[in-house]
């Protein structure tokens, strides 16, 4: 069976990606940290696509949990293949750097940058052995442009962009592509605390994006049709920044 793993897959962009990949025929591994209700709803929606789904509850920033849960799944499912990995998990804990706590710094870095390392290193060997794989990292406009009040988030996402470009060169010969998508303002729980009415005035398209619009781009990068695209960062921001 061919699987896709989506981290942070219980809601928002993650849920939309799970559904897009299910439409593409993949069986879906839905990683999430804590929200059982939303995770089960995503699982229900995935199963409506006539593919199987499985919940994988672990903290992607915790190496022991990643090794135990994801590593255990790999060990127990040697006949199955994870062809697609979407590193989507991440948290925002905004503050000006002068007032940012060490915990805020480490939480944000861990959920994006450390998680990229812990999760990807477990799956990339199987992709290399199969001579096929798709890794798509969800970064952010913040990681390209930098955003005030988000030194931690900007640093984490910029780090993943650098790792995307480096890993892409390491694995390209074996048919594994590594790309990133950088959403701008997308209507999700993560942006519900923002002043949408004011911010959309800055966007040429005059609106926030929708999770499905990000998921559709990820679906293309995860497809065989994107076989000659690697080390790329695709901005999805309505023209806000290029």
HELIX and SHEET records of a PDB file:
HELIX    1   1 UNK A   12  UNK A   23  1                                  12    
HELIX    2   2 UNK A   36  UNK A   47  1                                  12    
HELIX    3   3 UNK A   63  UNK A   65  1                                   3    
HELIX    4   4 UNK A   66  UNK A   70  3                                   5    
HELIX    5   5 UNK A   71  UNK A   76  1                                   6    
HELIX    6   6 UNK A   97  UNK A   99  5                                   3    
HELIX    7   7 UNK A  102  UNK A  109  1                                   8    
HELIX    8   8 UNK A  110  UNK A  114  3                                   5    
HELIX    9   9 UNK A  115  UNK A  130  1                                  16    
HELIX   10  10 UNK A  141  UNK A  145  1                                   5    
HELIX   11  11 UNK A  151  UNK A  171  1                                  21    
HELIX   12  12 UNK A  172  UNK A  174  5                                   3    
HELIX   13  13 UNK A  189  UNK A  191  5                                   3    
HELIX   14  14 UNK A  196  UNK A  199  1                                   4    
HELIX   15  15 UNK A  200  UNK A  202  5                                   3    
HELIX   16  16 UNK A  211  UNK A  221  1                                  11    
HELIX   17  17 UNK A  224  UNK A  226  5                                   3    
SHEET    1   A 7 UNK A  53  UNK A  57  0                                        
SHEET    2   A 7 UNK A  27  UNK A  32  1                                        
SHEET    3   A 7 UNK A   2  UNK A   6  1                                        
SHEET    4   A 7 UNK A  81  UNK A  87  1                                        
SHEET    5   A 7 UNK A 133  UNK A 138  1                                        
SHEET    6   A 7 UNK A 176  UNK A 183  1                                        
SHEET    7   A 7 UNK A 233  UNK A 236  1                                        
END                                                                             
